[in-house]
Amino acid sequence: MMTMTLEKAAYFLRSEYGMEYNGKGITCANVAEWVEKGLIRAKGDKNHITIDRVALAEFVEDSRWQGTAYEKGIDDQTKIERLLDEVMKLRKENERLQKENTEYALKLGIGDF
């Protein structure tokens, strides 16, 4: 089990995962805040915090799904709403692409598909 300091964890999140927070690089303060909120599991006290690499990887994975239907800890109603929203966006995108495809086909003289 590999553990790391806040500084090392911040560096790891920036370099290995390319993470940013509000458009800026991850700082030790960001990591400390996430530990305090319980988003990253850690050991020690405020003066000496160590973070397990697995706990950091779990945080990254959870962060990837935040705001989606697959976010941890959301209720079924929220999941359904997010999935329906995604379906609507995909339908609109599909309609736009079909229209674009038809326009290109007409320009090329191929006709409708």
C-alpha positions in Angstrom: 0.0 0.0 0.0 1.5 3.3 -1.2 0.7 6.4 0.8 1.4 10.0 0.0 1.3 13.5 1.4 -1.2 16.2 0.4 1.5 17.7 -1.8 2.3 14.4 -3.5 -1.5 13.7 -4.0 -2.0 17.2 -5.6 0.9 16.6 -7.9 -0.3 13.1 -8.7 -3.8 14.4 -9.6 -2.4 17.0 -11.9 0.3 14.9 -13.6 -1.2 11.4 -13.7 -4.9 12.3 -14.1 -4.6 15.8 -15.7 -7.2 17.1 -13.2 -8.1 20.7 -12.8 -10.3 22.6 -10.3 -12.1 25.6 -11.6 -9.8 25.8 -14.6 -6.6 25.7 -12.5 -4.2 23.1 -11.3 -5.0 21.1 -8.2 -3.4 22.5 -5.1 -2.7 21.0 -1.6 -5.5 23.2 -0.3 -7.9 21.5 -2.8 -6.9 18.0 -1.6 -7.1 19.0 2.1 -10.6 20.4 1.5 -11.7 17.1 -0.2 -10.2 15.1 2.6 -12.1 17.2 5.1 -15.3 16.8 3.2 -14.8 13.0 3.2 -14.4 12.8 -0.6 -10.9 11.4 -0.3 -10.2 8.8 2.4 -7.1 9.7 4.4 -5.3 8.9 7.7 -3.7 11.1 10.3 -4.5 14.5 11.8 -4.7 18.0 10.2 -0.9 18.4 10.6 0.1 15.1 9.0 -2.3 13.6 6.5 -1.5 10.6 4.4 -3.5 9.4 1.5 -3.6 5.9 0.0 -3.1 5.7 -3.7 -6.2 3.5 -4.0 -8.2 6.1 -2.2 -7.0 8.7 -4.6 -7.9 6.5 -7.6 -11.4 6.0 -6.2 -11.8 9.8 -5.8 -10.8 10.3 -9.5 -13.2 7.6 -10.6 -16.1 9.1 -8.5 -15.2 12.6 -9.9 -15.6 11.4 -13.5 -19.2 10.4 -12.9 -20.2 13.5 -11.0 -23.2 15.2 -12.5 -24.2 12.1 -14.5 -26.8 9.4 -13.9 -24.0 7.2 -12.6 -22.9 9.5 -9.8 -22.5 7.7 -6.4 -25.1 8.5 -3.8 -27.9 10.0 -6.0 -31.5 8.9 -5.7 -33.4 7.0 -8.4 -35.5 10.0 -9.3 -32.3 12.1 -10.0 -30.9 9.2 -12.0 -34.0 9.0 -14.1 -34.1 12.8 -14.7 -30.5 12.8 -15.8 -31.0 9.8 -18.1 -34.0 11.4 -19.7 -32.1 14.7 -20.2 -29.3 12.7 -21.9 -31.8 10.9 -24.1 -33.3 14.3 -25.2 -29.8 15.7 -26.0 -28.9 12.6 -28.0 -32.2 12.8 -30.0 -31.5 16.4 -30.9 -28.0 15.6 -31.9 -29.2 12.7 -34.0 -31.7 15.0 -35.8 -29.0 17.6 -36.4 -26.7 15.0 -37.9 -29.4 13.5 -40.1 -30.2 16.9 -41.4 -26.5 17.6 -42.0 -26.1 14.2 -43.7 -29.1 14.9 -46.1 -27.6 18.4 -46.9 -24.3 16.9 -47.9 -25.9 14.1 -49.9 -27.9 16.7 -51.9 -24.7 18.7 -52.5 -23.0 15.6 -53.8 -26.0 14.7 -55.9 -26.5 11.5 -54.1 -30.1 12.2 -53.0 -31.9 11.1 -49.8 -30.8 8.1 -48.0 
